[in-house]
């Protein structure tokens, strides 16, 4: 009697790629709040969205 051959599934030989880690300062959005200052005394009047300088707007952690 011959032995039964089995094949390995693709999931077992090739694991799914891991999702990249999110950037900590922006939370994965790529933007951070920047305070807008006006006037002679440079008083804060509000906030606007600015580019995250840690990940440069990609939203992924550059160290991973």
N, C-alpha and C positions, 0 to 999 in steps of 0.2 A: 504494500500500500504506500502510495506517495504522500509526502508531507504537503500540507496546505500552505501555499504562499500568501503572504499578506503584504500590503503596501502601506507605507506611512502616509498619514494625511498631511496636506500642506500646512495646516495650522500647527502641527507638531514640529515641523522642520523649519518654518519661517514664522516667528512670532510677529504680531502686529507692532508697527512702530509706535513708540511712546510719544505721547503728546508733549510738546515743549512746555517748560515751566513758564508761568506768568511773571511778568516784571513786577517787582515789589512796590516801587513808588507809584506807578500808575494803575496797578491792578489788572493789567492786560489790555487797557483801553488805548494806550499810546498817547493820551493827553493828560495833563495835570492842570490844576487851577493856579493861575498866576495873579497876584494882587496888582491892581492898577492904582498908581499913585499920581496925584495931580497937585498943582499949586506950588507956591513958594516953600511951604513947610512940608511938602510931599506927603500929604494926608491920603490915606487909602479911601477910595470911593467905591470899589467893587472888585470883581474878579472876572477873568476871561480865560478861555482854554488856551493852553500852550503846549508845545511839543515836549514830550518826555525826553530829557537829555540822557537818561540812563539807557533806554532801549532805542532811541531815535525814532519813536513812533511805531515800532513793529509790535510792541506788546509782549514780546517774549524776553525771557531772562538771557542777557548776553553771556553770562558765565556758565550756562548749561549746554 
